[in-house]
Amino acid sequence: MTQDVPSDDFHVFDTTLRDGAQREGINLSVADKLTIARHLDEFGVGFIEGGWPGANPRDTEFFRRARAEIDFRHARLVAFGATRKAGVQAAEDPQVRALADSEAPVVTLVAKAHDRHVELALRTTLEENLAMVRDTVAYLRERGRRVFVDCEHFFDGYQANPGYAKAVVRAAHEAGAAVVVLCDTNGGMLPAQVQAIVRTVLGDTGARLGIHAQDDTGCAVANTLAAVDAGATHVQCTANGYGERVGNANLFPVVAALQLKYGRQVVPEEALREMTRISHAVAEVVNLTPSTHQPYVGTSAFAHKAGLHASAIKVDPDLYQHIDPELVGNSMRMLVSDMAGRASVELKGKELGYDLTGDRELVGRIVDRVKEQELRGYTYEAADASFELLLRDEVHAGAPRFFRLESWRAIVEDRPDGTHANEATVRLWAKGERVVATGEGNGPVNALDRALRIGLERIYPELARLELVDYKVRILEGTHGTQSTTRVLISTSDGTSEWSTVGVADNVIAASWQALDDAYTYGLLRAGATPGERPGAPAAAAPEA
């Protein structure tokens, strides 16, 4: 049973499950759709368009299960479909009847609003198209459904034949449609055009208007807000901007702008603080990596790198941030790089739990070491764990050492049948014990990782919880031929959080070892393991490869 229903004065309408699912690479199961619907309801949207029952068996199943399995607190479920076919009574059109049979309280009908589409795609007359709109809206209204009408290709149709485009709006409105949605189906409009057209149509028809914007010009969010400025009170969006071609208006920047910039409460305030989490949760369900640079919810949305920015943020974070990140469930991050100054290091240290204020000599040493390392090819803005180990090394005059390397060796055997064998051996010291271990893997780095685990898990059982979740290699500037500097970034997880480490060397295996060393050192540090080697112990012998 629906509770805490948002005000009807303004609609946030989500079409992730229908329009968003048309994005290349997304293929949602019924279970996926149910999970996303729960997230969207938790976020507080007013309407969730679930799909096209009757035309798609998966969508029909979704509506059946959603009625039984989801107790919507904020949202109303919406079924999507088309107006009746030309020359057929609405009551006799099986797809129209399926919309009523879905038992969704709200139905969105797509209608042609571009005269050429009516004549070429529907192959009917302009007058019959208007009758199709009127009849289908009236049929569903008589069966107790609230009806929204999406005027497909409206803006292109308006530019070609404004009189007919407005006639479609009037037909839907006069038949009882609660909202008539103007769709920029091809995504080619710009904000000034949208604002002018919406304002004119609103004045000429008196209908309640909504906006559905595709992002082909990169203006979907701006076009949506321009329509709101012109009087639209219904916005259609998708989570993370998913959708056909380049996507739709992104739900999260639209809602954040309406609530934080326009002062219009469209979702519960406490839900807005869950926005970043919900964005990432939906991305997880559709199996797409969240965009790090997405406004408001991206991990880089409030990340600061330049030393000048850091100096100002140290005085007042608002000087370089347009909102408090906590309002949308995000957080400020300081990136440490060769652009860093003292303020950047102090703020990053504070973020990691180290108060470096007042120790100018220590901060200066850290800044100099970061710049020296980045000159060699390291990058700490993407490897917070490696930077924290560097910071601890300077603060405590030696980072904790859980193991000390004697040597490692990696062998790749190329066999006549085209297969490869990869084997690695590590020799190291841990808690006073010399360990020699050999591992095999599907590559030399994987073999090295397995050898390290085989050798150390008995001594440090905490390593069993660690898992390498990402591995990236970048070739930096070369000298000549195949000689070059290689940078490796490794992401590791303990099941609850992730961290990244970096290694740089003149070959990929040596760089990988450095990143692995940092990854497991940091993981053991997080797990509270007791270091087994003294800081300042003899340096490792040269590895063999």
C-alpha positions as CSV (number, residue, x, y, z in Angstrom):
1,M,0.0,0.0,0.0
2,T,1.4,3.4,-1.0
3,Q,2.4,5.7,1.9
4,D,4.2,9.0,2.1
5,V,3.1,9.9,-1.4
6,P,4.9,13.0,-2.8
7,S,2.9,16.1,-3.5
8,D,1.0,16.1,-6.8
9,D,2.1,19.7,-7.4
10,F,5.3,18.4,-9.0
11,H,6.2,15.0,-10.4
12,V,9.5,13.2,-10.5
13,F,8.9,10.4,-12.9
14,D,11.5,7.7,-13.4
15,T,11.7,5.6,-16.5
16,T,14.9,3.6,-15.8
17,L,13.1,0.3,-16.0
18,R,11.7,1.1,-19.5
19,D,13.7,3.8,-21.3
20,G,16.9,3.4,-19.3
21,A,16.9,-0.4,-20.1
22,Q,17.3,0.5,-23.8
23,R,20.9,1.5,-23.1
24,E,23.4,-0.7,-25.0
25,G,24.9,-3.2,-22.5
26,I,21.9,-3.3,-20.1
27,N,19.8,-6.4,-20.0
28,L,17.5,-6.5,-16.9
29,S,16.0,-9.6,-15.5
30,V,12.7,-9.4,-13.6
31,A,14.6,-9.7,-10.4
32,D,16.9,-6.8,-11.4
33,K,13.9,-4.7,-12.2
34,L,12.3,-5.4,-8.8
35,T,15.6,-4.5,-7.0
36,I,15.9,-1.2,-8.9
37,A,12.3,-0.4,-8.3
38,R,12.9,-0.8,-4.6
39,H,15.9,1.6,-4.7
40,L,13.9,4.2,-6.7
41,D,11.0,4.0,-4.3
42,E,13.5,4.4,-1.4
43,F,14.8,7.5,-3.1
44,G,11.4,9.0,-3.1
45,V,10.4,9.4,-6.8
46,G,6.7,9.8,-7.4
47,F,6.3,7.5,-10.4
48,I,8.2,4.4,-11.6
49,E,7.6,3.3,-15.2
50,G,8.0,-0.4,-15.1
51,G,7.8,-1.3,-18.8
52,W,5.3,-2.3,-21.5
53,P,3.0,-5.1,-20.2
54,G,1.4,-7.1,-23.0
55,A,4.1,-6.3,-25.5
56,N,7.0,-7.9,-23.5
57,P,6.5,-11.1,-21.4
58,R,9.3,-10.0,-19.0
59,D,7.5,-6.7,-18.3
60,T,4.1,-8.5,-17.8
61,E,5.8,-10.7,-15.2
62,F,7.4,-7.7,-13.5
63,F,4.0,-6.0,-13.0
64,R,2.5,-9.2,-11.6
65,R,5.4,-9.7,-9.1
66,A,5.7,-6.0,-8.2
67,R,2.1,-5.9,-7.1
68,A,2.7,-8.9,-4.8
69,E,6.2,-8.3,-3.6
70,I,6.8,-4.5,-3.3
71,D,5.1,-2.3,-0.7
72,F,5.7,1.1,-2.4
73,R,6.1,3.9,0.2
74,H,6.5,6.8,-2.2
75,A,6.1,5.8,-5.8
76,R,3.1,4.8,-7.9
77,L,3.8,2.1,-10.5
78,V,3.3,3.1,-14.2
79,A,2.6,0.9,-17.2
80,F,3.8,2.1,-20.6
81,G,2.0,1.5,-23.9
82,A,0.8,3.1,-27.1
83,T,-2.5,4.6,-28.3
84,R,-4.8,2.2,-30.1
85,K,-4.0,1.2,-33.6
86,A,-5.6,3.1,-36.5
87,G,-9.0,1.8,-37.4
88,V,-9.4,-0.3,-34.2
89,Q,-11.6,0.5,-31.2
90,A,-9.5,1.0,-28.0
91,A,-11.5,-1.7,-26.2
92,E,-10.6,-4.2,-29.0
93,D,-6.9,-3.4,-29.1
94,P,-5.1,-6.2,-27.1
95,Q,-2.2,-4.0,-26.1
96,V,-4.5,-1.3,-24.7
97,R,-6.4,-4.0,-22.8
98,A,-3.1,-5.3,-21.4
99,L,-2.4,-1.9,-20.0
100,A,-5.7,-2.0,-18.0
101,D,-5.1,-5.7,-17.0
102,S,-1.6,-4.8,-15.6
103,E,-3.6,-3.1,-12.7
104,A,-1.0,-0.3,-12.6
105,P,-2.7,2.8,-11.2
106,V,-1.1,5.0,-13.8
107,V,-0.6,4.5,-17.6
108,T,1.7,6.4,-19.9
109,L,0.7,6.4,-23.5
110,V,3.1,7.3,-26.3
111,A,1.4,9.3,-29.1
112,K,2.8,10.7,-32.3
113,A,3.1,14.5,-32.3
114,H,5.1,14.9,-35.5
115,D,2.9,15.0,-38.6
116,R,5.5,13.2,-40.8
117,H,5.7,10.4,-38.3
118,V,1.9,10.0,-38.3
119,E,1.8,9.8,-42.1
120,L,5.0,7.7,-42.6
121,A,5.3,5.5,-39.5
122,L,1.7,5.1,-38.5
123,R,0.4,5.3,-42.1
124,T,-2.7,7.0,-41.1
125,T,-4.3,10.5,-41.3
126,L,-3.6,13.4,-39.0
127,E,-7.2,13.4,-37.8
128,E,-7.2,9.7,-37.1
129,N,-4.1,10.1,-35.0
130,L,-5.9,12.7,-32.9
131,A,-8.9,10.3,-32.5
132,M,-6.5,7.5,-31.4
133,V,-5.2,9.8,-28.7
134,R,-8.7,10.8,-27.5
135,D,-10.2,7.3,-27.6
136,T,-7.3,5.6,-25.7
137,V,-7.1,8.2,-23.0
138,A,-10.9,8.1,-22.5
139,Y,-11.0,4.3,-22.4
140,L,-8.3,4.1,-19.7
141,R,-9.8,6.9,-17.7
142,E,-13.2,5.1,-17.7
143,R,-11.4,2.2,-16.1
144,G,-10.0,4.3,-13.3
145,R,-6.5,4.8,-14.6
146,R,-4.6,8.0,-14.3
147,V,-3.2,8.7,-17.8
148,F,0.0,10.6,-18.9
149,V,0.6,11.1,-22.6
150,D,4.1,11.2,-24.0
151,C,4.1,13.3,-27.2
152,E,6.9,11.6,-29.1
153,H,9.1,13.7,-31.3
154,F,7.2,16.7,-30.0
155,F,9.9,19.4,-30.4
156,D,10.9,18.3,-33.9
157,G,7.2,18.1,-34.8
158,Y,6.5,21.6,-33.3
159,Q,9.3,23.1,-35.4
160,A,7.8,21.5,-38.6
161,N,4.1,22.0,-37.9
162,P,3.4,23.8,-34.6
163,G,-0.4,23.8,-35.1
164,Y,-0.6,20.1,-35.4
165,A,1.8,19.4,-32.5
166,K,-0.3,21.6,-30.2
167,A,-3.5,19.8,-31.5
168,V,-2.1,16.5,-30.2
169,V,-1.5,18.2,-26.8
170,R,-5.1,19.5,-26.7
171,A,-6.6,16.2,-27.7
172,A,-4.8,14.4,-24.8
173,H,-5.7,17.2,-22.3
174,E,-9.3,17.4,-23.3
175,A,-9.7,13.6,-23.2
176,G,-8.6,13.6,-19.5
177,A,-4.8,13.1,-19.6
178,A,-3.4,14.3,-16.2
179,V,-0.1,15.4,-17.8
180,V,1.0,15.8,-21.4
181,V,4.7,15.2,-21.7
182,L,6.7,17.0,-24.4
183,C,9.4,14.6,-25.6
184,D,12.7,15.6,-27.2
185,T,13.0,12.1,-28.7
186,N,16.0,12.7,-30.9
187,G,17.7,14.8,-28.2
188,G,18.6,17.6,-30.5
189,M,17.1,20.6,-28.7
190,L,19.0,23.3,-26.7
191,P,17.8,24.9,-23.5
192,A,16.6,28.2,-25.0
193,Q,14.6,26.4,-27.6
194,V,13.0,24.1,-25.0
195,Q,12.1,27.0,-22.7
196,A,10.5,29.1,-25.5
197,I,8.4,26.2,-26.9
198,V,7.2,24.9,-23.5
199,R,6.2,28.4,-22.5
200,T,4.2,28.9,-25.7
201,V,2.5,25.5,-25.6
202,L,1.6,26.0,-22.0
203,G,0.0,29.3,-22.8
204,D,-1.8,28.1,-25.9
205,T,-3.2,24.8,-24.6
206,G,-3.7,25.2,-20.9
207,A,-2.6,21.6,-20.4
208,R,-0.3,20.4,-17.5
209,L,3.0,19.8,-19.2
210,G,5.9,17.5,-18.5
211,I,9.4,17.1,-20.1
212,H,11.2,14.0,-21.4
213,A,14.7,14.9,-22.7
214,Q,17.3,12.7,-24.4
215,D,20.9,13.7,-24.1
216,D,22.2,13.6,-27.6
217,T,23.5,17.3,-27.4
218,G,24.7,16.8,-23.8
219,C,21.8,19.1,-22.7
220,A,19.2,16.7,-21.3
221,V,19.5,17.9,-17.7
222,A,19.7,21.6,-18.8
223,N,16.7,21.1,-21.1
224,T,14.7,19.5,-18.3
225,L,15.4,22.5,-16.0
226,A,14.7,24.9,-18.8
227,A,11.3,23.3,-19.2
228,V,10.7,23.6,-15.5
229,D,11.6,27.3,-15.7
230,A,9.0,27.6,-18.5
231,G,6.2,26.0,-16.4
232,A,6.6,22.2,-16.7
233,T,5.7,20.4,-13.5
234,H,6.5,16.8,-14.4
235,V,10.1,15.7,-15.2
236,Q,11.0,12.3,-16.7
237,C,14.5,10.9,-16.0
238,T,16.5,7.8,-15.6
239,A,19.0,6.7,-12.9
240,N,22.5,7.7,-13.9
241,G,21.2,8.9,-17.2
242,Y,20.9,5.4,-18.7
243,G,19.0,5.2,-22.0
244,E,19.2,4.7,-25.7
245,R,22.1,6.1,-27.6
246,V,23.8,8.5,-25.2
247,G,21.1,8.4,-22.6
248,N,18.3,10.4,-20.9
249,A,18.1,13.2,-18.5
250,N,20.0,12.0,-15.4
251,L,17.6,11.6,-12.4
252,F,20.2,12.5,-9.7
253,P,21.4,15.9,-11.0
254,V,17.8,16.9,-11.9
255,V,16.5,16.1,-8.4
256,A,19.6,17.7,-6.7
257,A,19.1,20.9,-8.8
258,L,15.4,21.1,-8.1
259,Q,15.9,20.5,-4.4
260,L,19.1,22.3,-3.6
261,K,19.1,25.1,-6.3
262,Y,15.4,25.7,-6.9
263,G,14.4,25.1,-3.3
264,R,11.6,22.7,-4.5
265,Q,11.3,19.6,-2.3
266,V,10.7,16.8,-4.7
267,V,12.0,13.9,-2.6
268,P,12.3,13.5,1.2
269,E,15.3,15.3,2.6
270,E,16.7,12.2,4.2
271,A,16.4,10.4,0.8
272,L,18.5,13.0,-0.8
273,R,21.3,12.1,1.6
274,E,21.1,8.6,0.2
275,M,21.5,9.7,-3.4
276,T,25.1,8.7,-3.9
277,R,24.5,5.2,-2.4
278,I,21.4,4.6,-4.5
279,S,23.2,5.8,-7.7
280,H,26.0,3.3,-7.1
281,A,23.5,0.5,-6.0
282,V,21.6,0.9,-9.3
283,A,24.9,0.8,-11.3
284,E,25.8,-2.4,-9.5
285,V,22.5,-4.0,-10.5
286,V,22.9,-3.1,-14.2
287,N,26.5,-4.2,-14.0
288,L,28.0,-1.0,-15.2
289,T,30.9,0.8,-13.4
290,P,29.6,4.1,-11.8
291,S,30.9,7.2,-13.6
292,T,33.5,8.7,-11.3
293,H,32.9,12.2,-12.8
294,Q,29.1,12.2,-12.5
295,P,27.8,15.4,-10.9
296,Y,26.8,15.2,-7.3
297,V,27.3,11.4,-6.9
298,G,30.6,10.6,-8.6
299,T,33.6,9.8,-6.5
300,S,35.4,12.7,-8.1
301,A,32.5,15.1,-7.8
302,F,34.1,16.8,-4.7
303,A,37.7,15.7,-5.3
304,H,40.4,18.5,-5.2
305,K,43.8,18.3,-6.6
306,A,45.3,21.7,-7.2
307,G,47.3,23.2,-4.3
308,L,45.6,26.6,-4.7
309,H,42.2,24.9,-4.2
310,A,43.5,23.0,-1.2
311,S,44.8,26.3,0.4
312,A,41.3,27.9,0.0
313,I,39.4,24.8,1.2
314,K,41.6,24.7,4.3
315,V,40.1,28.1,5.2
316,D,36.5,27.3,4.0
317,P,35.4,24.3,2.0
318,D,32.6,26.3,0.4
319,L,35.2,28.4,-1.5
320,Y,35.7,25.6,-4.1
321,Q,32.5,23.5,-3.6
322,H,29.0,24.5,-4.8
323,I,27.2,22.4,-2.1
324,D,28.1,20.5,1.0
325,P,28.8,16.9,-0.3
326,E,27.0,15.4,2.7
327,L,23.7,16.8,1.4
328,V,23.8,14.1,-1.3
329,G,25.6,11.4,0.6
330,N,29.0,12.1,-0.9
331,S,32.2,13.4,0.7
332,M,35.1,15.7,-0.1
333,R,38.4,14.1,-1.2
334,M,41.8,15.5,-1.4
335,L,44.0,14.2,-4.1
336,V,47.8,14.1,-3.5
337,S,49.9,14.6,-6.6
338,D,52.9,16.6,-7.9
339,M,50.5,19.6,-8.0
340,A,50.1,19.3,-4.2
341,G,51.2,21.9,-1.8
342,R,51.4,21.9,2.0
343,A,47.6,22.5,2.4
344,S,46.8,19.5,0.2
345,V,49.0,17.2,2.3
346,E,47.6,18.6,5.6
347,L,44.0,18.1,4.5
348,K,44.7,14.6,3.1
349,G,46.5,13.7,6.3
350,K,43.5,14.9,8.3
351,E,41.2,12.8,6.1
352,L,43.4,9.7,6.9
353,G,43.5,10.5,10.6
354,Y,46.8,12.3,10.9
355,D,47.1,15.9,12.3
356,L,50.0,17.4,10.5
357,T,49.2,21.0,11.4
358,G,52.2,23.0,12.7
359,D,54.9,20.5,11.7
360,R,56.2,22.4,8.6
361,E,59.3,20.2,8.4
362,L,57.3,17.0,8.2
363,V,54.8,18.4,5.8
364,G,57.6,19.7,3.6
365,R,59.3,16.3,3.5
366,I,56.1,14.6,2.5
367,V,55.4,17.1,-0.3
368,D,59.0,16.8,-1.6
369,R,58.8,13.0,-1.5
370,V,55.4,12.9,-3.3
371,K,56.8,15.2,-6.1
372,E,59.9,13.1,-6.4
373,Q,57.9,9.9,-6.7
374,E,55.5,11.3,-9.2
375,L,58.4,12.5,-11.3
376,R,59.4,8.8,-11.5
377,G,55.9,7.9,-12.7
378,Y,54.0,7.2,-9.4
379,T,50.5,8.6,-9.0
380,Y,48.9,8.9,-5.6
381,E,45.6,10.5,-6.5
382,A,44.5,7.0,-7.6
383,A,46.4,5.1,-4.9
384,D,45.3,6.4,-1.5
385,A,46.6,3.3,0.3
386,S,50.2,3.7,-1.1
387,F,50.1,7.4,-0.1
388,E,49.0,6.5,3.4
389,L,51.9,4.0,3.7
390,L,54.2,6.8,2.5
391,L,52.7,9.2,5.1
392,R,53.1,6.6,7.9
393,D,56.7,6.1,6.8
394,E,57.5,9.8,7.3
395,V,55.4,10.3,10.5
396,H,56.7,7.1,12.2
397,A,60.2,7.1,10.7
398,G,59.5,3.8,9.0
399,A,56.3,2.1,7.8
400,P,55.2,-1.2,9.4
401,R,56.8,-4.2,7.7
402,F,54.9,-7.5,7.9
403,F,57.4,-9.2,5.6
404,R,60.8,-8.5,4.1
405,L,61.6,-9.6,0.6
406,E,64.8,-11.5,-0.1
407,S,64.0,-12.1,-3.8
408,W,61.3,-13.1,-6.2
409,R,61.5,-14.9,-9.6
410,A,58.8,-15.2,-12.3
411,I,59.1,-17.7,-15.2
412,V,56.9,-17.8,-18.4
413,E,57.2,-21.0,-20.4
414,D,56.0,-20.9,-24.0
415,R,55.0,-24.4,-25.1
416,P,54.9,-25.8,-28.7
417,D,51.1,-26.3,-28.6
418,G,50.6,-22.6,-28.0
419,T,49.9,-22.8,-24.3
420,H,51.8,-21.0,-21.6
421,A,52.9,-22.0,-18.1
422,N,53.5,-19.3,-15.5
423,E,55.4,-19.9,-12.3
424,A,56.7,-17.6,-9.6
425,T,58.9,-18.1,-6.5
426,V,59.2,-15.7,-3.6
427,R,61.8,-15.8,-0.9
428,L,61.1,-13.6,2.1
429,W,61.2,-13.2,5.9
430,A,58.2,-12.9,8.2
431,K,58.3,-12.9,12.0
432,G,61.8,-14.2,12.0
433,E,61.1,-17.1,9.7
434,R,62.5,-17.5,6.2
435,V,59.7,-18.5,3.7
436,V,60.2,-19.9,0.3
437,A,57.0,-20.4,-1.7
438,T,56.1,-21.2,-5.4
439,G,52.8,-20.5,-7.1
440,E,51.3,-21.0,-10.6
441,G,48.8,-18.7,-12.2
442,N,47.3,-17.6,-15.5
443,G,50.0,-15.0,-15.9
444,P,53.3,-14.1,-14.2
445,V,51.7,-11.5,-12.0
446,N,48.9,-13.9,-10.9
447,A,51.5,-16.5,-10.2
448,L,53.5,-14.0,-8.1
449,D,50.3,-13.1,-6.2
450,R,49.6,-16.8,-5.5
451,A,53.2,-17.5,-4.4
452,L,53.0,-14.6,-1.9
453,R,49.7,-15.9,-0.5
454,I,51.0,-19.5,-0.2
455,G,54.0,-18.2,1.7
456,L,52.3,-15.8,4.1
457,E,48.7,-17.0,4.8
458,R,50.0,-19.5,7.4
459,I,51.7,-16.7,9.2
460,Y,49.1,-14.0,8.5
461,P,45.7,-15.8,8.2
462,E,44.2,-12.3,7.7
463,L,45.4,-12.5,4.1
464,A,42.7,-15.0,3.3
465,R,40.1,-12.3,3.4
466,L,41.9,-10.1,0.8
467,E,41.0,-10.3,-2.9
468,L,42.5,-8.4,-5.8
469,V,39.5,-6.8,-7.6
470,D,41.2,-4.7,-10.3
471,Y,44.5,-4.5,-12.1
472,K,45.6,-1.8,-14.5
473,V,48.8,-1.3,-16.4
474,R,49.9,1.9,-18.1
475,I,53.1,2.3,-20.2
476,L,54.7,5.6,-19.5
477,E,57.3,7.4,-21.6
478,G,59.8,5.1,-23.3
479,T,63.5,5.5,-24.0
480,H,63.8,3.6,-27.2
481,G,62.4,0.4,-28.7
482,T,60.6,-1.7,-26.0
483,Q,62.3,0.0,-23.1
484,S,59.8,2.0,-21.1
485,T,58.5,2.8,-17.6
486,T,55.5,0.8,-16.4
487,R,52.9,1.9,-13.8
488,V,50.6,-0.7,-12.2
489,L,47.5,0.1,-10.2
490,I,46.0,-2.6,-8.1
491,S,42.6,-2.4,-6.2
492,T,42.2,-4.8,-3.3
493,S,39.2,-5.6,-1.1
494,D,38.7,-7.2,2.3
495,G,35.0,-7.8,1.6
496,T,33.9,-4.5,3.2
497,S,36.0,-1.8,1.5
498,E,38.5,-1.4,-1.3
499,W,41.9,0.4,-1.5
500,S,44.3,1.1,-4.3
501,T,48.1,0.8,-4.5
502,V,50.7,1.7,-7.1
503,G,54.0,0.4,-8.4
504,V,56.4,1.8,-11.0
505,A,59.4,0.0,-12.6
506,D,61.0,-0.7,-15.9
507,N,59.0,-3.9,-16.3
508,V,55.5,-4.9,-15.5
509,I,56.2,-7.7,-13.1
510,A,58.5,-5.6,-10.9
511,A,55.9,-2.8,-10.9
512,S,53.2,-5.3,-10.0
513,W,55.3,-6.6,-7.1
514,Q,55.6,-3.1,-5.6
515,A,51.8,-2.6,-5.9
516,L,51.2,-6.1,-4.4
517,D,53.6,-5.4,-1.5
518,D,51.7,-2.2,-0.7
519,A,48.3,-3.9,-1.1
520,Y,49.0,-6.7,1.4
521,T,50.9,-4.4,3.8
522,Y,47.9,-2.0,3.9
523,G,45.4,-4.9,4.2
524,L,47.3,-6.4,7.1
525,L,47.5,-3.0,8.7
526,R,43.7,-2.5,8.4
527,A,43.2,-6.0,9.8
528,G,45.3,-5.1,12.9
529,A,47.9,-7.7,12.3
530,T,51.2,-7.5,14.2
531,P,54.2,-6.4,12.0
532,G,56.8,-9.1,11.8
533,E,59.9,-7.2,10.6
534,R,61.8,-4.2,12.0
535,P,61.6,-0.9,10.2
536,G,65.0,-0.3,8.7
537,A,65.8,-4.0,8.2
538,P,68.2,-4.8,5.3
539,A,67.0,-4.0,1.9
540,A,65.7,-6.7,-0.4
541,A,68.0,-8.5,-2.8
542,A,67.6,-7.9,-6.5
543,P,64.7,-10.0,-8.0
544,E,65.2,-12.4,-10.8
545,A,62.9,-12.4,-13.8
